[in-house]
């Protein structure tokens, strides 16, 4: 997503009129979550201001006595109880998750990656939480079928059967298509047992010196712990790529009644030009 992400955090890129990370938070809240831990890099000041308050817009609104503007500016931070943890160096997702451990109180937790945006009647996170209730005290990962030429871009699971949720025999990070155990790729939604931290602690740095989260899940499975895959209902958009971000913007705008008619009219003028 360069050059857009040179100075702006990827998770703060707008989809219609909200940053990506706000959609993830709203999905979590709609799924019954009321406490959110955000792991950020030291340069992610915008993320902290968006959910933690103290933005220049809020100061201006207070100075002007503009209650309407202030309410709109403060709305994101009122979504949940936010806590922030800093990851000093980008040394892998497993390291980022580990840094949140002191705030999770040895309880199961929902892990979300904002660049996976899922549009569904029932929030994807809620579907995973419901699946965990059916599976007992297990970890749950969201999966979707991926095309053969996309397999090498995903963590691919090896499910024991065709059910959903299905217990996993293994998970493989970015295998070659002819070596993949299935065509089910992991999407950025997980409900994790606190035992995952034991498996993170035993990791060795992988490619690029990073601690790979998929390796921690693989260790959890290999240890005999129950990890299930859930094929969720809904449309997933990979907003870490330009085409996915544009598609997500159009899809989310079409969900908004105040934007739908005008957008459809404009799309009618654009699409015939491409045919």
Beta strands, then each sheet from edge to edge (+ up, - down):
strand 1: 14-15
strand 2: 18-19
strand 3: 35-40
strand 4: 81-86
strand 5: 109-112
strand 6: 116-119
strand 7: 139-145
strand 8: 155-159
strand 9: 166-173
strand 10: 184-192
strand 11: 227-231
strand 12: 235-238
sheet 1: 1+ 2-
sheet 2: 3+ 4+
sheet 3: 5+ 10- 7+ 11+ 9- 8+
sheet 4: 6+ 12-
end
